[in-house]
Amino acid sequence: FLDADNFILMMEDLGNATDFSSLYKKGNQLIKDDAKLCAKFLSDLHEQFNKVDKNDLMANRKLRALNHEHIFVYPFIETNGLDLETITKGLQTLANKYISDEKLKIKAKELGDIYLSDGDILLHGDYYPGSWLNTKQGLMVIDPEFAFFGKAEFDLGVIYAHLYLAQQHDEIIETFNMCYKKSDEFDKQLFQKFIGIEIMRRLIGLAQLPLELDLKEKENLLEKAYKMLVG
């Protein structure tokens, strides 16, 4: 529905809809059919849009640089201006040991460099419940402004991090395991590291979520993320 010569693009109004941020509320679970759809969409995206040349098509460097700052840099700056105590009492003290961990900072730097490097797979770039729209026609994927050609492990790592943050049942995580088709080149260790860094940045970084987690639950998630990143 695109006529590029005449600068015409046909779009559809999906009507009144909300995103899937409600999944972060305790007890809310993604239904299995939606989990299958989310996994299949990502699998199809990663499989069907391989980059055929090495020009700057979809490099999206400015928005990628912005995202890089929020994910890999900002959460580990000691004087970043964010008061985590206003979010959860005791979270700042908990976060300080990670913010001052030099091994963790090195891993975040290495991972950030990988994120900034170009790849051959088209990524959504911000694939989490806030980018899924719940409409009368079913689940729709929105907000592709961070899309670029990179590594599949990033997109998948982000969504798995949010499944953990939203306390989704093992059945939902297993549905993603079954419905997303990993390539032979898929790096499981890199995937785990991207899970870890996304959990950390959402708990101690600027891009906070409407989580209903207490301090102990956040502590457990941060420990899990640290092990994924540092071992």
C-alpha positions as CSV (number, residue, x, y, z in Angstrom):
1,F,0.0,0.0,0.0
2,L,2.9,2.4,-0.9
3,D,3.1,4.5,-4.0
4,A,6.6,5.9,-3.6
5,D,6.5,7.8,-6.9
6,N,3.5,9.8,-5.8
7,F,4.4,10.0,-2.1
8,I,1.3,8.1,-1.0
9,L,1.2,5.7,1.9
10,M,-2.0,4.0,2.9
11,M,-2.3,3.3,6.7
12,E,-5.0,1.8,8.8
13,D,-6.6,3.3,12.0
14,L,-6.6,0.4,14.5
15,G,-9.1,2.3,16.8
16,N,-8.9,2.5,20.6
17,A,-6.2,0.2,21.9
18,T,-3.6,-0.1,24.7
19,D,-0.2,-1.5,24.9
20,F,0.7,-4.6,27.0
21,S,2.3,-2.7,29.9
22,S,-0.4,-4.3,32.1
23,L,1.7,-7.4,32.1
24,Y,3.9,-5.8,34.7
25,K,1.1,-5.8,37.2
26,K,1.2,-8.8,39.5
27,G,-0.8,-11.8,38.3
28,N,-1.2,-10.6,34.7
29,Q,-0.1,-13.2,32.2
30,L,0.4,-13.1,28.5
31,I,-2.0,-15.6,26.9
32,K,-0.3,-18.4,25.0
33,D,-1.6,-17.5,21.6
34,D,-0.2,-14.0,21.9
35,A,3.1,-15.4,23.1
36,K,3.2,-17.6,20.0
37,L,2.4,-14.6,17.8
38,C,5.1,-12.4,19.4
39,A,7.7,-15.1,19.0
40,K,6.7,-15.9,15.4
41,F,6.7,-12.2,14.4
42,L,10.3,-11.8,15.7
43,S,11.4,-15.0,14.1
44,D,10.0,-14.0,10.7
45,L,11.5,-10.5,11.0
46,H,14.9,-11.9,11.7
47,E,14.7,-14.5,8.9
48,Q,13.2,-12.6,6.0
49,F,15.0,-9.3,5.9
50,N,18.7,-10.2,5.5
51,K,21.0,-7.3,4.6
52,V,22.4,-7.8,1.1
53,D,24.9,-5.0,1.0
54,K,27.1,-3.1,3.5
55,N,25.9,0.4,3.0
56,D,24.1,2.5,5.7
57,L,20.6,1.1,4.9
58,M,18.8,1.0,8.3
59,A,22.0,1.7,10.3
60,N,19.9,4.2,12.4
61,R,23.0,5.4,14.1
62,K,21.7,8.4,16.0
63,L,18.8,6.5,17.7
64,R,21.1,3.5,18.3
65,A,23.6,5.9,20.0
66,L,20.7,7.2,22.2
67,N,19.6,3.7,23.1
68,H,23.2,2.6,23.8
69,E,23.6,5.4,26.3
70,H,20.5,4.4,28.2
71,I,21.3,0.6,28.2
72,F,25.0,0.3,28.6
73,V,26.3,3.6,30.0
74,Y,23.8,5.6,32.1
75,P,22.9,2.9,34.6
76,F,26.5,2.5,35.7
77,I,27.3,6.2,36.2
78,E,27.5,7.0,39.9
79,T,26.3,10.6,39.6
80,N,23.6,10.1,37.0
81,G,21.1,12.2,38.9
82,L,18.6,9.4,39.4
83,D,17.3,8.8,42.9
84,L,16.3,5.1,43.1
85,E,15.0,5.6,46.6
86,T,12.0,7.4,45.2
87,I,11.2,4.3,43.2
88,T,11.7,1.5,45.8
89,K,13.1,2.1,49.3
90,G,16.5,0.6,49.6
91,L,17.0,0.2,45.9
92,Q,19.8,2.9,45.7
93,T,21.9,1.1,48.3
94,L,21.3,-2.2,46.4
95,A,22.2,-0.6,43.1
96,N,25.4,1.0,44.4
97,K,27.3,-2.3,44.5
98,Y,26.6,-2.9,40.8
99,I,27.3,0.7,39.8
100,S,30.7,0.5,41.4
101,D,31.5,-3.0,40.1
102,E,34.4,-2.6,37.6
103,K,34.0,-6.1,36.1
104,L,30.4,-5.3,35.4
105,K,31.3,-2.0,33.8
106,I,33.8,-3.8,31.5
107,K,31.2,-6.3,30.5
108,A,28.7,-3.6,29.8
109,K,31.2,-1.7,27.6
110,E,32.0,-4.9,25.6
111,L,28.3,-5.6,25.1
112,G,27.6,-2.0,24.1
113,D,30.3,-2.2,21.5
114,I,28.6,-5.3,20.0
115,Y,25.3,-3.5,20.0
116,L,26.8,-0.6,18.1
117,S,28.4,-2.9,15.5
118,D,26.5,-3.5,12.3
119,G,25.0,-6.9,11.5
120,D,23.0,-8.7,8.8
121,I,19.7,-9.2,10.6
122,L,16.9,-6.7,10.7
123,L,15.9,-6.0,14.4
124,H,12.9,-4.3,15.8
125,G,15.2,-2.6,18.3
126,D,12.8,-2.1,21.1
127,Y,10.8,-5.3,21.3
128,Y,9.0,-5.4,24.7
129,P,5.4,-5.2,25.9
130,G,5.3,-1.4,25.4
131,S,5.7,-2.0,21.7
132,W,2.8,-4.4,21.4
133,L,-0.7,-3.0,20.8
134,N,-3.8,-4.8,22.0
135,T,-6.4,-4.1,19.3
136,K,-9.8,-5.6,18.3
137,Q,-8.0,-7.1,15.4
138,G,-5.5,-8.8,17.7
139,L,-2.0,-8.1,18.8
140,M,-0.1,-5.6,16.6
141,V,3.6,-4.6,16.8
142,I,4.4,-0.9,16.9
143,D,7.2,1.6,17.5
144,P,10.0,0.3,15.1
145,E,11.9,3.6,15.3
146,F,14.9,1.9,16.9
147,A,15.1,-0.7,14.1
148,F,18.5,-1.5,12.6
149,F,20.6,-4.3,11.1
150,G,22.3,-6.0,14.0
151,K,22.4,-9.3,16.0
152,A,19.3,-11.3,16.7
153,E,20.5,-12.0,20.2
154,F,19.7,-8.4,21.2
155,D,16.0,-8.4,20.2
156,L,15.4,-11.8,21.8
157,G,17.4,-10.9,24.9
158,V,15.3,-7.8,25.5
159,I,12.0,-9.6,25.3
160,Y,13.2,-12.5,27.6
161,A,14.3,-9.9,30.1
162,H,10.8,-8.4,30.1
163,L,9.3,-11.8,30.5
164,Y,11.3,-12.2,33.7
165,L,10.6,-8.6,34.9
166,A,6.9,-9.2,34.3
167,Q,7.1,-12.5,36.2
168,Q,5.6,-14.5,33.3
169,H,5.0,-18.2,33.9
170,D,7.5,-20.8,32.7
171,E,4.9,-21.9,30.1
172,I,5.0,-18.5,28.4
173,I,8.8,-18.6,28.3
174,E,8.8,-22.1,27.0
175,T,6.3,-21.0,24.2
176,F,8.9,-18.4,23.1
177,N,11.6,-21.1,23.2
178,M,9.5,-23.3,20.9
179,C,8.2,-20.7,18.5
180,Y,11.3,-18.5,17.9
181,K,13.5,-20.3,15.4
182,K,17.2,-19.7,16.3
183,S,19.7,-19.8,13.5
184,D,22.8,-22.0,13.5
185,E,24.9,-19.0,14.3
186,F,22.8,-17.9,17.3
187,D,25.1,-17.2,20.3
188,K,23.4,-18.4,23.5
189,Q,26.0,-16.7,25.7
190,L,25.5,-13.4,24.0
191,F,21.8,-13.8,24.3
192,Q,22.1,-14.4,28.0
193,K,24.2,-11.2,28.4
194,F,21.6,-9.1,26.6
195,I,19.0,-10.5,28.9
196,G,21.1,-9.5,31.9
197,I,21.9,-5.9,30.7
198,E,18.2,-5.2,29.9
199,I,17.1,-6.4,33.4
200,M,19.7,-4.2,35.0
201,R,19.0,-1.0,33.0
202,R,15.2,-1.4,33.7
203,L,15.8,-1.8,37.4
204,I,18.6,0.8,38.1
205,G,18.5,3.0,34.9
206,L,16.4,5.8,33.7
207,A,13.8,3.8,31.7
208,Q,11.8,2.6,34.6
209,L,8.7,0.3,34.2
210,P,5.4,0.2,36.1
211,L,6.7,-2.8,38.1
212,E,4.9,-4.1,41.2
213,L,8.1,-5.8,42.6
214,D,9.3,-5.3,46.1
215,L,13.0,-4.8,47.0
216,K,13.7,-8.5,47.5
217,E,12.3,-9.4,44.1
218,K,14.4,-6.7,42.5
219,E,17.4,-7.9,44.4
220,N,16.9,-11.5,43.1
221,L,16.5,-10.2,39.5
222,L,19.6,-8.1,39.8
223,E,21.6,-11.0,41.0
224,K,20.3,-13.2,38.2
225,A,21.3,-10.4,35.7
226,Y,24.8,-10.1,37.2
227,K,25.5,-13.8,36.9
228,M,24.4,-13.6,33.2
229,L,26.7,-10.8,32.5
230,V,29.8,-11.6,34.7
231,G,29.3,-15.2,35.7
